[in-house]
Every structure is written in structure tokens, then in C-alpha cells.
Amino acid sequence: MNIYLIRLAWLNLLRNGRRSLLSAMIIAIAVFAITSAGGYGLYTYDSLKEMAARDTGHLTLSIPGYFEKDEEMPLSNGLKGIKTISSQIMKEEHVRSVQPRIYFNGLISNGNKSTIFVGTGVNEREFAMKGPFLDIKQGGTLMDVNSSRYDPAEPQVMLAKDLAKNLKVEVGDWVTLLSTTTDGALNAYDFKVRGIYGTGVPELDKRQLYIHISMAQDLLVSEKVSTLSVFLFDTRATTQVQQKLETLLPTLSLEQTIEVTPWNERAFFYKKVKDLYDGIFGMMGFILSIVVFVSLFNSMTTSVTERTREIGTLSALGSYPGEIIAGFMREAGLLALLGAVTGTLITVCVSGLLMVVDVQMPPPPGSTEGYPLFIYFSFELAAYASAAVIVICLVAAYFSARRGVRKPITEALTYV
């Protein structure tokens, strides 16, 4: 019986194939728009999340309040005993690496011209942990200081491209870094340019540089570090590892109290973009829902009007109003299902195509580098979008058909 009713609904849709096709296309476009826009949002969220986690580390260890208060002297709020801390953290199964960092600033000079820099002292493994976050324009990344190829007489520095351009230096040239030590004295070291890179952020490209963390400690005359960045194999394990570390650290008998900060508490850009996109996609989905409702309501109203005499005949033969309305709702549901499946398949095709074809998006605000366009396909998102569209179509069909069955039988039978 159910198959017969579905077949009857299908045949009724074919009675005006062009109108049914147009309605199905509108539904398909709406589902495609929702799933593709949502897929782009998921890709953006995932990219920003991974970028934020790679930049700061999934977890950051520091003294309490480190990110809220300024240091009077370099490393005055730094961490001690990092070897003990790192060795204990590395025993956790989810931990991939623990990387110390030193943040400092000062003046950089090429001998003729000086300018302000913002420096970061890191290990050479930092660049492997963070992935391709830098666009190396010339040269390479910092070498391992324990490598046989490393020359201690030639300490290395990596300069951001606009900083190098401003100083008119290239790979192989020498620069001097001048900074304040932890005791308030001035100290200077000569460094050989190892690489020139771009970050995609103009403000960073004008000021940023990297040196090895041991050289940063020599420059600042301290064995402390600013923070310890903990990198995990899986971002989803962040909360679990944070809880373990907050239990572990107090047992190490350290001289300092250490605070554990997850990546999402420092990812301000990620939070703002997510809130913005949530609002945009929510409004977009609402507008598309209205478009689908109005379109199908108009289509079903036209169909009901054209079949008024048919409705009157069915009523005269003893069909209940609910049965007639259910028939129109089956037609709308079938139409919505076909449109939803078509829209979902289009999204799958576009998502797969973008994995093969390189489509570049323009640089976002505050950046100079574009990024590849991808659309994640989510079965969950497709199911929600399809279910929402089907419900909207059923509601539109119900209100349209209810107006038709309310006419008296005699009036419906004589309707022209």
C-alpha cells in the first residue's frame, strides 16, 4: 500500500514535470548552498584551529598571569628547570614534543641602519612541529646547534622578509642584535642570516626574527625560558592532557607555580572568526529556508488550485480531508527528498573537485598570502540540511492543501 501511495505521488508530480523540476532545483540549490557554505565553514574552523594550535602549541606552560602582565626585565617572569619539566611531560602518551620559547625584543643593525625587532628564541625542531607556517623565501630554517655542520662561530638568525628588505640584507650577510639582559644591562651579538621568510602578516614581516634558544639565553644572560609549548598528536586530546599536567606539575617540587593554558584560550582570532561565520551561516540558512518555503508554497498552491475539481471528486467519493492533505504532503516530501539528494550529490562533487583543482582564495584582512579553497563534506550537516528542507516542504504542502480541502464539495466540483 505504501509503495502504491509513493508511486501515485510520483505520477502526480509528473503531471506538471516542468514545475516539479523547477521546485526540485530550488530545493537542490538550497541544500547545496547550505552544505557547501557549512563545509567551507568547517574547513575554515579546522584550519584556524590547527593554525592556532601549531602557533602556540596545544598547551602552553607559564607562570600564572604571564600573558596578562608585562615583564619589567627580560625573562623576569620566565620558567626555571625546563629540562625536568620537559622530561616528565614527554612521558605522556599523547605528547608529541615540548618546545621552549623565549620572547624578547631590541634593536637590529646592519652596521649602517638600525630598527626595532621582535624576536623569538626556539629550537630547530620548532619548525617541524609547527608545520609549513612560514613561507621560506631564501635560505633555510635554523640548524641544530649540535650538528657537525653547525659552526659555533657563525650563530644563525632568520629574518622576516620586510625586515630583511628594510635592512637590505640577504642570506649570508651579518647583522647585530642589541637587547637588554635580565640584569638591565645592554648586550649585543653578531648573527649570520640563515634564512628569509614570510608570515603573510604585514606587521610581523616588518619586525619578526628567529634565533636559536641557546643564543637567546646567551644574549639575555639567563637560563630561563618564557614558555614551554606542548605539542600533541591529536588536538582532541588537549583537555585530557591538560588535566593530567595540572595533576602532575605540583608533584615535581618545582620552585615556581606553573599554569597550563590550552590553545583555545589564546586563539582570539579563531574565536572571533567562528562567531562571525556562525552568524553569517545562520542568517544564510534562515534566508534559504524562507526561499524554499515560499517557492514550494507557491508551487503547491498552484497545484492545489489546478486540482480543485479532483479534490472535490475525492471528497464526494468519501475521502477524508486528512487523506487528501496527506497525498499532497507525500508529493512535497518526495520532491524535497529528490532535491535534497541532488543538492547533497552536487556538494560531494564540488568537494571532491576542489581537492584536485587548485583554487586560491584572496588574502584575508591583515594578511598578504592567499590560501587554497576546500569544502569539507559532512554527512551530519547534509542530514540536518535535508531534514530541515523536508520539514519546510511538508509544512508548505500542508498549508497549501488545507486551503483547497476547505472548499465545499459542490463549489469544488464546479470550479473552473
C-alpha positions, 0 to 999 in steps of 0.5 A: 500500500505504501509503495502504491501511495509513493508511486501515485505521488510520483505520477502526480508530480509528473503531471506538471514535470516542468514545475516539479523540476523547477521546485526540485532545483530550488530545493537542490540549490538550497541544500547545496548552498547550505552544505557547501557554505557549512563545509567551507565553514568547517574547513575554515574552523579546522584550519584556524584551529590547527593554525592556532594550535601549531602557533602556540602549541596545544598547551602552553606552560607559564607562570600564572598571569604571564600573558596578562602582565608585562615583564619589567626585565627580560625573562623576569617572569620566565620558567626555571628547570625546563629540562625536568619539566620537559622530561616528565611531560614527554612521558605522556602518551599523547605528547608529541614534543615540548618546545621552549620559547623565549620572547624578547625584543631590541634593536637590529643593525646592519652596521649602517641602519638600525630598527626595532625587532621582535624576536623569538628564541626556539629550537630547530625542531620548532619548525617541524612541529609547527608545520609549513607556517612560514613561507621560506623565501631564501635560505633555510630554517635554523640548524641544530646547534649540535650538528657537525655542520653547525659552526659555533662561530657563525650563530644563525638568525632568520629574518622576516622578509620586510625586515630583511628588505628594510635592512637590505640584507640577504642570506649570508650577510651579518647583522647585530642584535642589541637587547637588554639582559635580565640584569638591565644591562645592554648586550649585543651579538653578531648573527649570520642570516640563515634564512628569509621568510614570510608570515603573510602578516604585514606587521610581523614581516616588518619586525619578526626574527628567529634565533636559536634558544641557546643564543637567546639565553646567551644574549639575555644572560639567563637560563630561563625560558618564557614558555614551554609549548606542548605539542600533541598528536591529536588536538582532541586530546588537549583537555585530557592532557591538560588535566593530567599536567595540572595533576602532575606539575605540583608533584615535581617540587618545582620552585615556581607555580606553573599554569597550563593554558590550552590553545583555545584560550589564546586563539582570539582570532579563531574565536572571533572568526567562528562567531562571525561565520556562525552568524553569517551561516545562520542568517544564510540558512534562515534566508534559504529556508524562507526561499524554499518555503515560499517557492514550494508554497507557491508551487503547491498552491498552484497545484492545489488550485489546478486540482480543485475539481479532483479534490472535490471528486475525492471528497464526494467519493468519501475521502477524508480531508486528512487523506487528501492533505496527506497525498499532497504532503507525500508529493512535497516530501518526495520532491524535497527528498529528490532535491535534497539528494541532488543538492547533497550529490552536487556538494560531494562533487564540488568537494571532491573537485576542489581537492584536485583543482587548485583554487586560491582564495584572496588574502584575508584582512591583515594578511598578504598570502592567499590560501587554497579553497576546500569544502569539507563534506559532512554527512551530519550537516547534509542530514540536518540540511535535508531534514530541515528542507523536508520539514519546510516542504511538508509544512508548505504542502500542508498549508497549501492543501488545507486551503483547497480541502476547505472548499465545499464539495459542490463549489469544488466540483464546479470550479473552473 
